[in-house]
Amino acid sequence: MTSSSNQTTAEIDSIRYVTTMIIQKWSFVLLSLGTIGHILNICVLTRPALRSSPCIYYFLASAISGLIVTYTNVLLRLLQLVYNIDLFAYSLGSCKTLIYITFWAR
């Protein structure tokens, strides 16, 4: 009875380890691709030839906002799921601040 329970515990631990590694690696891929994509958008949208259109300012604001959201959401999830650091649990002020940043950056 104890050998099967030890085997089950070992399987669960290995699944948790693999899940943690996948989340950790995928988070860095998302940060890298998100940063490259949003910075390229910002570089293209700040060209002088495009400044005559008023829509460009909205697209530029959207690219900057997307960069903020990418860093905020991915880093928060990485801290929560991989490193077991929950910034929302520390204080009411930090929870409200993070929610405010995440809500208005969209």
Backbone as ProteinMPNN parsed JSONL, in Angstrom:
{"seq_chain_A": "MTSSSNQTTAEIDSIRYVTTMIIQKWSFVLLSLGTIGHILNICVLTRPALRSSPCIYYFLASAISGLIVTYTNVLLRLLQLVYNIDLFAYSLGSCKTLIYITFWAR", "coords_chain_A": {"N_chain_A": [[0.816, -1.192, 0.0], [1.943, 1.249, 0.738], [3.953, 1.569, -1.153], [2.624, 2.055, -3.583], [1.394, 4.443, -2.957], [3.633, 6.052, -2.552], [4.65, 5.977, -5.112], [2.598, 7.277, -6.506], [2.743, 9.808, -5.318], [5.29, 10.538, -6.169], [4.852, 10.638, -8.93], [3.005, 12.746, -9.085], [4.582, 14.832, -8.107], [6.526, 14.927, -10.119], [4.966, 15.68, -12.311], [4.122, 18.206, -11.472], [6.613, 19.5, -11.409], [7.37, 19.427, -14.132], [5.284, 20.934, -15.221], [5.766, 23.412, -13.988], [8.261, 24.027, -15.125], [7.554, 24.25, -17.842], [5.765, 26.43, -17.75], [7.522, 28.397, -16.839], [9.474, 28.575, -18.91], [7.816, 29.186, -21.108], [6.784, 31.643, -20.31], [9.011, 33.317, -20.517], [9.397, 33.174, -23.261], [7.022, 34.384, -24.143], [7.386, 36.963, -23.041], [9.663, 37.78, -24.473], [8.847, 37.66, -27.228], [6.597, 39.341, -27.113], [7.746, 41.771, -26.303], [9.492, 42.303, -28.462], [7.631, 42.476, -30.593], [5.897, 44.625, -29.789], [7.726, 46.733, -29.523], [8.684, 46.93, -32.136], [6.294, 47.738, -33.381], [6.008, 50.245, -32.137], [8.298, 51.539, -33.122], [7.719, 51.63, -35.884], [5.336, 53.119, -35.88], [6.139, 55.613, -34.998], [7.3, 56.966, -37.054], [8.017, 59.815, -39.092], [6.527, 60.137, -41.458], [4.064, 59.036, -40.971], [2.786, 60.619, -39.142], [0.841, 62.394, -39.9], [-1.674, 61.346, -39.866], [-4.412, 61.118, -37.682], [-5.138, 58.738, -36.452], [-2.875, 57.294, -35.939], [-1.822, 58.044, -33.498], [-3.53, 56.827, -31.692], [-3.041, 54.131, -32.307], [-0.354, 54.033, -31.576], [-0.54, 54.571, -28.84], [-1.922, 52.278, -28.148], [0.0, 50.295, -28.7], [1.991, 50.922, -26.82], [0.523, 50.579, -24.491], [-0.05, 47.862, -24.744], [2.503, 46.794, -24.413], [2.961, 47.412, -21.733], [0.918, 45.912, -20.526], [1.695, 43.332, -21.301], [4.139, 42.98, -19.884], [3.219, 43.354, -17.238], [1.147, 41.383, -16.826], [2.36, 38.89, -17.609], [4.653, 38.753, -15.982], [3.463, 38.848, -13.434], [1.98, 36.436, -13.427], [4.06, 34.626, -13.752], [5.482, 34.993, -11.362], [3.486, 34.16, -9.551], [2.774, 31.474, -10.312], [5.157, 30.009, -10.706], [7.166, 30.802, -8.871], [5.777, 31.005, -6.525], [5.033, 33.471, -5.353], [2.791, 35.684, -4.378], [1.721, 38.672, -5.205], [-0.656, 39.954, -4.819], [-1.562, 39.172, -2.373], [-0.154, 40.386, -0.347], [-0.839, 43.014, 0.639], [-3.678, 45.189, 0.941], [-3.368, 47.57, -0.392], [-1.352, 47.033, -2.327], [-2.71, 45.172, -3.853], [-4.865, 46.688, -4.857], [-3.434, 48.596, -6.339], [-2.131, 47.022, -8.308], [-4.339, 45.938, -9.626], [-5.481, 48.299, -10.601], [-3.45, 49.223, -12.369], [-3.385, 47.087, -14.182], [-6.03, 47.143, -15.151], [-6.322, 49.739, -16.349], [-4.325, 49.789, -18.213], [-5.087, 48.297, -20.349]], "CA_chain_A": [[0.0, 0.0, 0.0], [2.767, 2.444, 0.803], [4.744, 1.734, -2.377], [1.789, 2.697, -4.602], [1.185, 5.833, -2.556], [4.897, 6.732, -2.83], [4.745, 6.113, -6.561], [1.641, 8.315, -6.884], [3.313, 11.072, -4.878], [6.407, 10.837, -7.067], [4.278, 11.029, -10.224], [2.424, 14.083, -8.918], [5.701, 15.77, -8.006], [7.16, 15.084, -11.431], [4.039, 16.459, -13.145], [4.221, 19.602, -11.012], [7.911, 20.023, -11.843], [7.311, 19.645, -15.581], [4.381, 22.064, -15.43], [6.483, 24.622, -13.579], [9.284, 24.317, -16.131], [6.881, 24.711, -19.059], [5.267, 27.789, -17.5], [8.668, 29.291, -16.742], [10.051, 28.773, -20.251], [6.817, 29.838, -21.957], [6.688, 33.04, -19.881], [10.119, 34.052, -21.111], [9.118, 33.265, -24.694], [5.991, 35.415, -24.301], [8.006, 38.265, -22.788], [10.56, 38.118, -25.578], [8.08, 37.943, -28.447], [5.761, 40.522, -26.862], [8.607, 42.958, -26.305], [9.939, 42.55, -29.842], [6.492, 42.906, -31.396], [5.419, 45.955, -29.413], [8.759, 47.731, -29.83], [8.651, 47.134, -33.591], [5.121, 48.577, -33.651], [6.306, 51.61, -31.705], [9.259, 52.102, -34.083], [7.03, 51.921, -37.148], [4.308, 54.143, -35.697], [6.724, 56.921, -34.689], [7.928, 57.541, -38.248], [7.451, 61.127, -39.427], [5.575, 60.068, -42.574], [2.764, 58.586, -40.486], [2.251, 61.544, -38.136], [-0.25, 63.226, -40.417], [-2.947, 60.678, -39.582], [-4.714, 61.13, -36.246], [-5.291, 57.376, -35.943], [-1.563, 56.771, -35.549], [-1.632, 58.276, -32.065], [-4.277, 55.772, -30.998], [-2.296, 52.884, -32.486], [0.859, 54.138, -30.772], [-0.954, 54.388, -27.442], [-2.265, 50.865, -28.004], [1.252, 49.523, -28.661], [2.618, 51.178, -25.515], [-0.333, 49.92, -23.503], [0.166, 46.421, -24.9], [3.795, 46.475, -23.806], [2.764, 47.451, -20.273], [0.088, 44.759, -20.158], [2.506, 42.128, -21.457], [5.053, 42.852, -18.752], [2.482, 43.218, -15.98], [0.453, 40.096, -16.712], [3.251, 37.732, -17.691], [5.492, 38.698, -14.782], [2.63, 38.474, -12.286], [1.671, 35.007, -13.507], [5.305, 33.908, -13.519], [5.737, 35.022, -9.915], [2.47, 33.378, -8.848], [2.719, 30.052, -10.63], [6.447, 29.332, -10.657], [7.935, 31.122, -7.668], [4.831, 31.045, -5.397], [4.991, 34.804, -4.76], [1.52, 36.296, -4.757], [1.768, 40.085, -4.843], [-1.991, 40.396, -4.432], [-1.847, 38.737, -1.004], [0.637, 41.107, 0.649], [-1.602, 44.075, 1.281], [-4.808, 45.695, 0.175], [-2.85, 48.627, -1.262], [-0.684, 46.449, -3.498], [-3.752, 44.54, -4.663], [-5.587, 47.745, -5.58], [-2.526, 49.199, -7.305], [-1.934, 46.101, -9.428], [-5.595, 45.875, -10.38], [-5.614, 49.581, -11.291], [-2.5, 49.224, -13.48], [-3.817, 46.097, -15.171], [-7.287, 47.572, -15.761], [-6.186, 50.927, -17.185], [-3.327, 49.595, -19.276], [-5.675, 47.57, -21.485]], "C_chain_A": [[0.862, 1.261, 0.0], [3.586, 2.654, -0.461], [3.917, 2.397, -3.475], [1.523, 4.154, -4.238], [2.458, 6.642, -2.767], [5.074, 6.964, -4.325], [3.803, 7.211, -7.043], [2.17, 9.691, -6.495], [4.47, 11.486, -5.783], [5.906, 11.277, -8.439], [3.703, 12.441, -10.156], [3.521, 15.131, -8.843], [6.375, 15.988, -9.348], [6.264, 15.876, -12.385], [4.078, 17.928, -12.749], [5.526, 20.239, -11.476], [7.896, 20.341, -13.343], [6.409, 20.833, -15.905], [5.055, 23.383, -15.087], [7.529, 25.004, -14.617], [8.666, 24.838, -17.428], [6.379, 26.135, -18.883], [6.421, 28.779, -17.472], [9.256, 29.583, -18.122], [9.083, 29.527, -21.161], [6.666, 31.311, -21.586], [7.811, 33.866, -20.492], [9.974, 34.168, -22.625], [8.079, 34.36, -24.946], [6.546, 36.813, -24.061], [8.889, 38.692, -23.952], [9.786, 38.505, -26.836], [7.197, 39.182, -28.283], [6.567, 41.802, -26.899], [9.05, 43.303, -27.726], [8.79, 43.094, -30.688], [6.025, 44.313, -31.075], [6.452, 47.038, -29.705], [8.84, 47.974, -31.334], [7.445, 47.982, -33.998], [5.392, 50.027, -33.281], [7.283, 52.276, -32.673], [8.583, 52.476, -35.403], [6.065, 53.088, -36.982], [4.864, 55.515, -35.329], [7.449, 57.531, -35.884], [7.243, 58.858, -38.614], [6.408, 61.082, -40.541], [4.172, 59.695, -42.09], [2.1, 59.577, -39.52], [1.1, 62.405, -38.632], [-1.621, 62.622, -40.12], [-3.214, 60.673, -38.075], [-4.872, 59.735, -35.644], [-3.973, 56.798, -35.438], [-1.339, 56.948, -34.048], [-2.381, 57.235, -31.232], [-3.563, 54.423, -31.113], [-1.017, 52.877, -31.654], [0.544, 53.951, -29.289], [-1.313, 52.931, -27.177], [-1.016, 49.986, -27.922], [1.959, 49.704, -27.323], [1.832, 50.491, -24.411], [-0.163, 48.402, -23.568], [1.477, 45.97, -24.296], [3.689, 46.448, -22.28], [1.962, 46.24, -19.806], [0.884, 43.462, -20.263], [3.422, 41.933, -20.257], [4.309, 42.636, -17.439], [1.892, 41.828, -15.836], [1.401, 38.903, -16.705], [4.119, 37.63, -16.438], [4.691, 38.336, -13.538], [2.329, 36.982, -12.279], [2.918, 34.16, -13.27], [5.629, 33.871, -12.028], [4.751, 34.141, -9.157], [2.623, 31.883, -9.073], [4.056, 29.326, -10.465], [7.152, 29.55, -9.323], [7.074, 31.227, -6.403], [4.888, 32.364, -4.631], [3.723, 35.475, -5.258], [1.501, 37.741, -4.278], [0.411, 40.629, -4.412], [-2.282, 40.09, -2.96], [-1.109, 39.553, 0.051], [-0.153, 42.182, 1.383], [-2.729, 44.511, 0.36], [-4.343, 46.765, -0.809], [-2.17, 48.079, -2.499], [-1.693, 45.784, -4.419], [-4.486, 45.595, -5.496], [-4.705, 48.385, -6.647], [-2.335, 48.309, -8.521], [-3.191, 45.974, -10.272], [-5.798, 47.148, -11.187], [-4.706, 49.623, -12.522], [-2.977, 48.266, -14.578], [-5.085, 46.543, -15.888], [-7.082, 48.719, -16.733], [-5.158, 50.773, -18.284], [-3.902, 48.873, -20.484], [-6.068, 48.483, -22.548]], "O_chain_A": [[0.533, 2.236, -0.675], [3.887, 3.794, -0.814], [4.443, 3.217, -4.226], [1.436, 5.007, -5.121], [2.377, 7.816, -3.129], [5.578, 8.003, -4.752], [4.178, 8.0, -7.909], [2.052, 10.639, -7.271], [4.606, 12.662, -6.12], [6.472, 12.188, -9.044], [3.898, 13.238, -11.074], [3.407, 16.198, -9.446], [6.755, 17.112, -9.679], [6.766, 16.664, -13.186], [4.067, 18.802, -13.617], [5.536, 21.398, -11.892], [8.356, 21.403, -13.763], [6.737, 21.646, -16.769], [4.924, 24.362, -15.823], [7.669, 26.181, -14.951], [9.197, 25.764, -18.042], [6.551, 26.964, -19.777], [6.314, 29.877, -18.018], [9.506, 30.743, -18.451], [9.498, 30.416, -21.905], [6.443, 32.145, -22.464], [7.584, 34.992, -20.936], [10.391, 35.168, -23.208], [8.24, 35.171, -25.859], [6.216, 37.747, -24.792], [8.856, 39.851, -24.365], [10.041, 39.551, -27.433], [7.067, 39.979, -29.212], [6.125, 42.804, -27.46], [8.988, 44.461, -28.138], [8.965, 44.069, -31.419], [5.781, 45.11, -31.981], [6.089, 48.147, -30.095], [9.045, 49.11, -31.764], [7.561, 48.848, -34.865], [5.042, 50.936, -34.033], [7.116, 53.448, -33.01], [8.861, 53.535, -35.966], [5.987, 53.955, -37.853], [4.119, 56.495, -35.347], [8.15, 58.531, -35.725], [6.029, 58.995, -38.461], [5.496, 61.909, -40.562], [3.19, 60.019, -42.756], [0.952, 59.372, -39.129], [0.452, 63.082, -37.834], [-2.623, 63.336, -40.128], [-2.357, 60.275, -37.287], [-4.749, 59.578, -34.429], [-3.971, 55.902, -34.594], [-0.732, 56.092, -33.405], [-1.899, 56.817, -30.179], [-3.487, 53.667, -30.144], [-0.638, 51.848, -31.094], [1.269, 53.261, -28.573], [-1.036, 52.409, -26.097], [-0.987, 49.03, -27.148], [2.47, 48.738, -26.756], [2.411, 49.892, -23.504], [-0.137, 47.739, -22.531], [1.558, 44.881, -23.727], [4.253, 45.573, -21.623], [2.301, 45.617, -18.8], [0.76, 42.587, -19.405], [3.475, 40.846, -19.681], [4.728, 41.821, -16.617], [2.116, 41.163, -14.824], [1.256, 38.002, -15.879], [4.299, 36.54, -15.895], [5.178, 37.6, -12.68], [2.414, 36.336, -11.234], [2.839, 33.096, -12.657], [6.008, 32.826, -11.499], [5.14, 33.447, -8.218], [2.602, 31.107, -8.118], [4.075, 28.145, -10.12], [7.669, 28.61, -8.72], [7.596, 31.51, -5.325], [4.802, 32.376, -3.403], [3.609, 35.795, -6.442], [1.293, 38.008, -3.094], [0.336, 41.646, -3.721], [-3.173, 40.703, -2.371], [-1.409, 39.424, 1.238], [-0.131, 42.245, 2.612], [-2.723, 44.234, -0.84], [-4.858, 46.858, -1.924], [-2.375, 48.59, -3.6], [-1.541, 45.829, -5.64], [-4.699, 45.411, -6.695], [-5.178, 48.684, -7.743], [-2.373, 48.793, -9.652], [-3.114, 45.91, -11.499], [-6.24, 47.09, -12.334], [-5.147, 50.018, -13.601], [-2.967, 48.61, -15.76], [-5.212, 46.35, -17.097], [-7.616, 48.681, -17.841], [-5.137, 51.58, -19.214], [-3.269, 48.838, -21.539], [-6.58, 48.047, -23.579]]}, "name": "protein", "num_of_chains": 1, "seq": "MTSSSNQTTAEIDSIRYVTTMIIQKWSFVLLSLGTIGHILNICVLTRPALRSSPCIYYFLASAISGLIVTYTNVLLRLLQLVYNIDLFAYSLGSCKTLIYITFWAR"}
